[in-house]
C-alpha cells in the first residue's frame, strides 16, 4: 500500500526520474476507522498511510535513504545514479552520446566463480576492510572503512569485503566496562553491501543481528524479490536500465580467531586504518605522544589514588572562525575572525611511507553558531563547514607551507605510515604547529594505501 501510494503521488504531481516521499504509518489503534472508510485509499484494517512531504532531490550522502533502499534491491551507488541520469538523458537527444559513454563504464557484478578466482591465481586479490571496534573513535572508523571499501570496489582486480569488529556481547554501549577482556572474545561480522550504509556502528550491529532472525530474513527476501520483479517489469525495456549489481547475501558472524584464520586461508590483504603497532601505541598515550615530539610540560606524580601521573598540556586560546550570511568589506568571503590570539585549530591528513610522510593541505572547520565544535561538526558528513586550504585572509601561503613541513616532522617522529589524520593548532603568522592528537582512524583513504600496504608486506 505504501509503494502504491508513493507511485500514485509520483504520477499525479508529474514528477520525473526520481524523488523521495516522506510520510507516516498510523496503526489502527491510533485512529478509529469506520467500515465506510476501509475502502478509501491509504486506509486498511492495519492502519493508515499519510504522506506529508515530497523531496524533489533526495539526500546524496553515501548513507542516505536513497542508497540504503536502492542497495536493498540490488543497486549500488553508481548503478542507481547512472540509471537515474541516463533516464533523464532520454529527454534530451543531444545527450545520448554522454549516456552511451556512461554505459561503457558500467560494471556487471562478479559471479561467485570470478570472486573466487584469487584462490586460483587468476589475478584477483581478496581484500578485507576492517572497521568499528569499541573505542570512542569507532564512528570515524566506520566512515573511514566505508570510504575505503567504496573506493576499492572500482578496481576489477580486487574482491573487497567490509568487516566490522564488535564485542562478543553485541552491546557497543558497554565499551568502557570490559576493557581488560580477552581480545579473542571479540567478534567480526562480514557485511553485505546494504548493511554497511548506516550512520553508526551501533546501527550496523543492530541491522546484522536482525538480519540473522529467520522470520525477518525470509520476509526481507520476499519483499526484495517482489520489488525487483516490479522494477524489471517497468524498466526492462528501457535502455537506461542495465540490471542489478548487488547480490542478496546475509551477514556472517565469526569469532576474531575464526576471522583471522579465514583471512590467512584466502590470503587476504587486511585493511586496518593507519600506522603499525608501535606508532599506534605511542599516539594512544598522550604522555608518550608529548614526550615523542618534545612537547612535554611536566609530569606531576600523585600519591593516592590513581592515576599516578598527570600531564599538563599548554592551553591554546583560539579565536573562532564563524560563517556570516552578511558580507561586508571586513569579511568579503563571509567569514568572521577576530584573529587576536593568532592561533587556529586545524586537521591535516598525512600520507606516505614510514619516515617519508607527506602533509596534505590543512582544513579548518567553520562554526555556524555556538562556542565549541562537536565531533559531528568536525567530521560527520553534512554537519560542518570545512575549508581546505584555509583562506589566505586567515593564514598566508608562506605560513601554510611551514605548517605542512612541521606536520611532516611530527608524523615522521611518531612513526606514522600509510595514512593518518593529525589534529593540531597552528600559529597563522609563523606556521608553528602544536600537535593536539593524531587519531588512528582518519576519515578518508585511497587506493594508494593498498599499494603501500602490499609493498610493506612484501619487504
C-alpha positions as CSV (number, residue, x, y, z in Angstrom):
1,X,0.0,0.0,0.0
2,X,2.9,2.4,0.8
3,X,4.6,1.7,-2.5
4,X,1.3,2.0,-4.4
5,X,0.6,5.3,-2.8
6,X,4.0,6.7,-3.5
7,X,3.7,5.7,-7.1
8,X,0.4,7.4,-7.4
9,X,1.7,10.6,-5.9
10,X,4.7,10.5,-8.3
11,X,2.3,10.3,-11.3
12,X,-0.3,12.8,-10.0
13,X,2.4,15.5,-9.4
14,X,4.1,14.9,-12.7
15,X,7.4,14.0,-11.1
16,X,10.3,12.8,-13.2
17,X,13.3,10.5,-12.8
18,X,13.3,10.2,-9.0
19,X,12.1,11.7,-5.8
20,X,11.9,10.9,-2.1
21,X,8.5,10.9,-0.5
22,X,8.1,11.1,3.3
23,X,5.1,10.1,5.4
24,X,3.7,8.4,8.5
25,X,2.2,5.0,9.2
26,X,-0.5,5.2,11.9
27,X,-1.5,1.9,13.3
28,X,-5.3,1.3,13.6
29,X,-5.1,1.8,17.4
30,X,-4.2,5.5,16.7
31,X,-7.2,6.1,14.5
32,X,-10.8,4.8,14.6
33,X,-11.7,3.5,11.2
34,X,-15.3,3.1,10.2
35,X,-16.3,0.5,7.8
36,X,-17.1,3.1,5.1
37,X,-13.5,4.3,5.2
38,X,-11.9,0.9,4.9
39,X,-12.1,1.1,1.1
40,X,-10.5,4.6,0.9
41,X,-7.0,4.7,-0.5
42,X,-4.3,4.7,2.2
43,X,-6.6,3.1,4.8
44,X,-6.8,-0.5,5.8
45,X,-7.6,-2.6,8.9
46,X,-3.9,-2.5,9.9
47,X,-3.6,1.3,9.8
48,X,-3.4,4.5,7.7
49,X,-0.7,5.9,5.5
50,X,-0.3,9.7,5.5
51,X,2.2,11.2,3.0
52,X,3.5,14.6,4.3
53,X,6.4,15.7,2.2
54,X,7.8,15.3,-1.3
55,X,11.5,15.9,-1.8
56,X,12.4,16.5,-5.4
57,X,16.1,15.8,-4.7
58,X,16.9,13.1,-2.2
59,X,19.8,13.3,0.2
60,X,23.1,12.3,-1.5
61,X,25.3,11.4,1.4
62,X,26.6,7.9,0.9
63,X,24.4,6.5,3.7
64,X,21.2,8.4,2.7
65,X,17.8,6.7,2.4
66,X,18.1,6.7,-1.4
67,X,21.3,4.5,-1.3
68,X,20.1,2.4,1.6
69,X,16.8,1.4,-0.1
70,X,18.4,1.1,-3.6
71,X,21.0,-1.3,-2.3
72,X,18.4,-3.5,-0.6
73,X,17.0,-4.4,-4.1
74,X,20.4,-4.7,-5.9
75,X,21.5,-1.2,-6.9
76,X,25.0,0.0,-6.0
77,X,25.6,3.8,-5.6
78,X,27.0,4.1,-9.1
79,X,24.3,2.0,-10.6
80,X,21.3,3.8,-9.2
81,X,22.8,7.2,-10.0
82,X,23.7,6.0,-13.6
83,X,20.1,4.7,-14.1
84,X,18.6,8.0,-12.9
85,X,20.9,10.2,-15.1
86,X,20.5,8.0,-18.2
87,X,16.8,8.0,-17.8
88,X,16.8,11.9,-17.6
89,X,19.1,12.0,-20.7
90,X,16.5,10.3,-22.8
91,X,14.5,13.5,-22.8
92,X,17.5,15.3,-24.5
93,X,18.7,13.5,-27.7
94,X,21.8,15.7,-27.8
95,X,23.0,14.0,-24.6
96,X,22.7,10.4,-26.0
97,X,26.4,10.2,-26.7
98,X,27.1,11.0,-23.0
99,X,24.7,8.3,-22.0
100,X,26.4,5.8,-24.3
101,X,29.8,6.7,-22.8
102,X,28.4,6.1,-19.3
103,X,27.1,2.7,-20.4
104,X,30.6,1.6,-21.3
105,X,31.7,2.3,-17.8
106,X,29.0,0.1,-16.2
107,X,30.4,-2.8,-14.3
108,X,28.5,-6.0,-14.0
109,X,28.6,-7.8,-10.7
110,X,31.2,-10.5,-10.3
111,X,29.9,-14.1,-10.3
112,X,30.9,-16.4,-7.4
113,X,33.4,-18.0,-9.8
114,X,35.0,-14.7,-10.5
115,X,35.2,-13.6,-6.9
116,X,36.8,-17.0,-6.1
117,X,39.4,-16.5,-8.8
118,X,42.0,-15.1,-6.3
119,X,42.4,-18.5,-4.8
120,X,43.2,-20.0,-8.2
121,X,45.9,-17.5,-9.1
122,X,43.8,-15.6,-11.7
123,X,44.9,-12.1,-10.6
124,X,42.0,-11.1,-8.3
125,X,43.1,-10.1,-4.8
126,X,40.9,-10.6,-1.8
127,X,40.8,-7.6,0.5
128,X,39.2,-7.4,3.9
129,X,38.4,-3.8,5.1
130,X,38.2,-3.8,8.9
131,X,36.4,-1.0,10.9
132,X,34.4,-0.5,14.1
133,X,35.8,-1.6,17.4
134,X,34.9,-0.3,20.9
135,X,36.8,2.9,21.3
136,X,35.4,6.5,21.0
137,X,36.8,6.6,17.5
138,X,34.6,3.8,16.2
139,X,32.2,6.1,14.4
140,X,35.1,7.8,12.5
141,X,36.4,4.3,11.8
142,X,33.1,3.4,10.2
143,X,33.3,6.4,7.9
144,X,36.9,5.6,7.1
145,X,36.2,2.0,6.4
146,X,33.2,2.7,4.3
147,X,35.2,5.2,2.1
148,X,38.0,2.6,1.7
149,X,35.5,-0.1,0.7
150,X,33.5,2.0,-1.7
151,X,36.7,3.3,-3.5
152,X,38.4,0.0,-3.8
153,X,35.3,-1.6,-5.4
154,X,36.1,0.4,-8.6
155,X,39.0,-2.0,-9.3
156,X,38.3,-5.2,-11.2
157,X,41.4,-6.9,-9.8
158,X,40.0,-6.7,-6.2
159,X,37.3,-8.6,-4.3
160,X,36.6,-6.3,-1.3
161,X,34.7,-7.4,1.8
162,X,33.7,-4.9,4.5
163,X,34.2,-6.3,8.1
164,X,33.1,-4.8,11.4
165,X,34.8,-5.6,14.7
166,X,32.3,-5.9,17.5
167,X,32.3,-7.1,21.2
168,X,31.2,-10.6,21.8
169,X,28.2,-9.5,23.9
170,X,27.0,-7.4,20.9
171,X,26.5,-4.3,23.1
172,X,28.7,-1.4,21.9
173,X,27.2,0.8,24.6
174,X,29.3,-1.1,27.2
175,X,32.6,-0.1,25.6
176,X,34.1,1.2,28.8
177,X,33.1,-1.7,31.1
178,X,35.2,-4.6,29.8
179,X,38.5,-3.1,28.6
180,X,40.6,-6.0,30.0
181,X,38.6,-8.8,28.3
182,X,40.4,-11.3,26.1
183,X,41.0,-9.9,22.6
184,X,39.7,-13.2,21.1
185,X,36.4,-12.8,22.8
186,X,35.5,-10.2,20.2
187,X,33.6,-10.9,17.0
188,X,33.8,-9.9,13.4
189,X,30.9,-9.5,11.0
190,X,31.4,-9.7,7.2
191,X,28.8,-7.4,5.8
192,X,26.6,-7.3,2.7
193,X,26.6,-4.0,0.8
194,X,23.3,-2.7,2.2
195,X,24.2,-3.2,5.9
196,X,27.4,-1.0,5.6
197,X,25.3,2.0,4.8
198,X,24.5,3.1,8.3
199,X,25.5,6.2,10.3
200,X,26.8,4.5,13.4
201,X,28.4,1.2,14.3
202,X,25.5,0.5,16.7
203,X,23.1,0.7,13.7
204,X,25.3,-1.6,11.7
205,X,25.4,-4.2,14.5
206,X,21.7,-3.9,15.1
207,X,21.0,-4.5,11.4
208,X,23.3,-7.6,11.4
209,X,21.5,-9.1,14.4
210,X,18.1,-8.5,12.9
211,X,19.1,-9.9,9.5
212,X,20.0,-13.2,11.2
213,X,16.5,-13.7,12.5
214,X,14.9,-16.4,10.3
215,X,11.4,-14.9,10.0
216,X,12.8,-11.4,9.3
217,X,15.3,-12.7,6.8
218,X,12.5,-14.6,4.9
219,X,10.3,-11.6,4.8
220,X,13.1,-9.3,3.6
221,X,13.9,-11.7,0.8
222,X,10.3,-12.0,-0.2
223,X,9.8,-8.2,-0.3
224,X,13.1,-7.7,-2.2
225,X,12.1,-10.2,-4.9
226,X,8.7,-8.5,-5.2
227,X,10.2,-5.1,-5.7
228,X,12.8,-6.5,-8.1
229,X,10.0,-8.0,-10.2
230,X,8.2,-4.7,-10.3
231,X,11.3,-2.8,-11.3
232,X,12.1,-5.3,-14.0
233,X,8.6,-5.0,-15.4
234,X,8.8,-1.2,-15.5
235,X,12.4,-0.8,-16.6
236,X,13.5,-3.9,-18.6
237,X,12.6,-2.3,-22.0
238,X,14.4,1.0,-21.2
239,X,18.0,1.4,-22.4
240,X,18.9,3.3,-19.3
241,X,18.4,0.1,-17.1
242,X,21.4,-2.2,-17.1
243,X,20.3,-4.6,-14.4
244,X,21.3,-5.1,-10.8
245,X,24.8,-5.3,-9.5
246,X,24.4,-6.3,-5.8
247,X,23.8,-9.9,-4.8
248,X,21.3,-10.9,-2.0
249,X,23.6,-12.1,0.7
250,X,23.4,-12.2,4.5
251,X,26.0,-11.1,7.1
252,X,28.2,-13.7,8.6
253,X,29.4,-13.7,12.2
254,X,32.9,-15.0,13.1
255,X,34.9,-15.1,16.3
256,X,38.0,-12.9,15.9
257,X,40.1,-16.1,15.9
258,X,38.0,-17.7,13.1
259,X,38.1,-14.5,11.1
260,X,41.9,-14.3,11.3
261,X,42.1,-18.0,10.2
262,X,39.8,-17.2,7.2
263,X,41.9,-14.2,6.2
264,X,45.0,-16.4,6.2
265,X,43.3,-19.2,4.2
266,X,42.2,-16.9,1.4
267,X,45.4,-14.9,1.5
268,X,43.5,-11.6,2.0
269,X,45.1,-8.2,2.3
270,X,43.6,-6.8,5.5
271,X,43.0,-3.1,5.7
272,X,43.1,-1.7,9.3
273,X,43.3,2.1,9.3
274,X,46.6,3.8,9.8
275,X,50.0,3.0,11.2
276,X,51.5,-0.1,12.8
277,X,51.6,-1.3,16.4
278,X,54.4,0.9,17.8
279,X,53.1,4.2,16.3
280,X,49.6,3.4,17.4
281,X,50.8,2.6,21.0
282,X,52.5,6.0,21.1
283,X,49.7,8.0,19.7
284,X,47.1,6.4,22.0
285,X,49.1,7.6,25.0
286,X,49.1,11.4,25.4
287,X,52.1,11.3,27.7
288,X,54.1,9.2,25.2
289,X,53.0,11.4,22.3
290,X,54.0,14.6,24.1
291,X,57.4,13.1,25.0
292,X,58.0,11.8,21.4
293,X,57.5,15.3,19.9
294,X,59.4,17.0,22.7
295,X,56.3,18.9,23.9
296,X,56.1,17.7,27.5
297,X,55.3,20.4,30.0
298,X,56.0,18.4,33.2
299,X,54.5,15.4,34.9
300,X,53.2,15.5,38.5
301,X,53.2,12.3,40.5
302,X,50.1,11.8,42.6
303,X,50.5,9.7,45.8
304,X,47.0,8.2,46.0
305,X,44.6,7.3,44.5
306,X,45.4,6.6,40.8
307,X,46.1,8.0,38.3
308,X,49.8,8.1,39.2
309,X,50.6,10.7,36.6
310,X,49.0,13.8,35.2
311,X,50.1,15.5,32.0
312,X,49.6,19.3,31.8
313,X,49.3,20.5,28.3
314,X,49.5,24.1,27.3
315,X,46.1,25.8,26.8
316,X,45.9,27.3,23.3
317,X,43.4,30.1,23.1
318,X,41.9,30.3,19.6
319,X,39.5,32.7,18.0
320,X,36.5,31.0,16.4
321,X,36.0,31.3,12.6
322,X,32.3,32.0,12.1
323,X,30.3,31.9,8.9
324,X,28.2,35.0,8.3
325,X,25.5,35.4,5.7
326,X,26.1,39.1,5.7
327,X,29.1,40.2,3.7
328,X,30.9,43.5,4.4
329,X,34.2,45.0,3.4
330,X,35.7,43.4,6.5
331,X,34.5,39.9,5.6
332,X,34.2,39.8,1.9
333,X,34.4,36.0,2.0
334,X,31.6,35.7,4.5
335,X,33.9,34.8,7.4
336,X,34.2,36.5,10.8
337,X,37.6,36.0,12.5
338,X,39.0,38.4,15.1
339,X,42.5,37.0,15.0
340,X,43.6,38.3,18.4
341,X,45.3,35.1,19.6
342,X,46.8,34.3,16.1
343,X,46.2,30.5,16.6
344,X,43.6,28.4,14.8
345,X,42.8,24.7,15.1
346,X,43.4,22.6,12.0
347,X,43.0,19.0,10.8
348,X,45.7,17.6,8.4
349,X,45.9,14.4,6.5
350,X,49.4,12.8,6.1
351,X,50.2,10.0,3.6
352,X,53.3,8.1,2.7
353,X,55.8,5.5,3.9
354,X,57.3,5.4,7.4
355,X,59.9,8.2,7.7
356,X,58.7,9.8,4.4
357,X,55.3,11.1,5.3
358,X,53.8,14.0,3.2
359,X,51.3,16.5,4.5
360,X,48.2,17.3,2.6
361,X,46.6,20.8,2.8
362,X,45.2,21.5,6.3
363,X,41.5,22.1,6.9
364,X,39.8,24.5,9.3
365,X,36.2,24.0,10.4
366,X,33.9,27.0,10.5
367,X,31.2,27.4,13.1
368,X,27.7,28.4,12.2
369,X,26.8,29.0,15.9
370,X,27.9,28.1,19.4
371,X,31.2,28.1,21.1
372,X,32.5,24.5,20.8
373,X,32.7,22.2,17.8
374,X,31.2,18.8,18.3
375,X,32.7,15.6,16.8
376,X,29.9,15.5,14.3
377,X,30.5,19.1,13.2
378,X,34.2,18.3,12.7
379,X,33.9,15.0,10.9
380,X,30.3,13.8,10.3
381,X,29.3,14.3,6.6
382,X,26.8,17.1,6.1
383,X,27.1,18.7,9.5
384,X,30.0,21.1,9.4
385,X,31.6,23.6,7.1
386,X,35.2,22.7,6.3
387,X,37.6,25.0,4.4
388,X,40.6,23.3,2.6
389,X,43.0,25.0,2.4
390,X,42.3,27.8,5.0
391,X,41.6,31.2,3.4
392,X,44.6,33.4,2.8
393,X,42.8,36.1,4.9
394,X,43.5,33.8,7.9
395,X,46.8,32.3,7.1
396,X,49.3,33.2,4.4
397,X,50.7,30.7,1.9
398,X,54.2,31.0,3.4
399,X,52.9,30.2,6.9
400,X,50.8,27.3,5.5
401,X,53.8,25.7,3.8
402,X,55.8,26.0,7.1
403,X,52.9,24.4,8.9
404,X,52.9,21.5,6.4
405,X,56.6,20.9,6.9
406,X,56.1,21.0,10.7
407,X,53.3,18.4,10.4
408,X,55.5,16.1,8.3
409,X,58.2,16.3,11.0
410,X,55.6,15.4,13.7
411,X,54.3,12.4,11.6
412,X,57.8,11.0,11.0
413,X,58.8,11.5,14.6
414,X,55.7,9.5,15.7
415,X,56.5,6.7,13.2
416,X,53.2,7.1,11.3
417,X,52.8,5.4,8.0
418,X,50.1,4.8,5.3
419,X,47.5,7.5,6.1
420,X,46.6,9.3,9.3
421,X,44.9,12.5,10.4
422,X,46.6,14.9,12.8
423,X,44.7,17.4,14.8
424,X,46.9,20.5,15.7
425,X,47.0,24.2,16.5
426,X,48.9,26.4,14.0
427,X,50.2,29.9,14.5
428,X,48.9,31.9,11.5
429,X,52.0,34.1,11.4
430,X,54.9,31.7,11.9
431,X,53.3,28.4,10.7
432,X,54.4,26.8,14.0
433,X,52.2,23.7,14.7
434,X,51.4,22.2,18.1
435,X,50.1,18.6,17.8
436,X,46.8,18.1,19.6
437,X,46.0,14.5,18.7
438,X,46.9,12.0,15.9
439,X,43.8,9.8,15.6
440,X,44.4,6.2,14.4
441,X,41.3,6.3,12.1
442,X,41.3,9.1,9.5
443,X,38.2,9.9,7.6
444,X,39.3,9.1,4.1
445,X,41.6,6.6,2.4
446,X,42.7,6.0,-1.2
447,X,43.8,3.1,-3.4
448,X,47.4,4.3,-2.8
449,X,47.2,2.8,0.7
450,X,46.6,-0.7,-0.6
451,X,49.8,-0.5,-2.7
452,X,51.7,0.9,0.3
453,X,50.5,-1.9,2.5
454,X,51.3,-4.6,-0.1
455,X,54.7,-3.1,-0.7
456,X,55.4,-3.1,3.1
457,X,54.2,-6.8,3.4
458,X,56.5,-7.9,0.6
459,X,59.6,-6.2,2.0
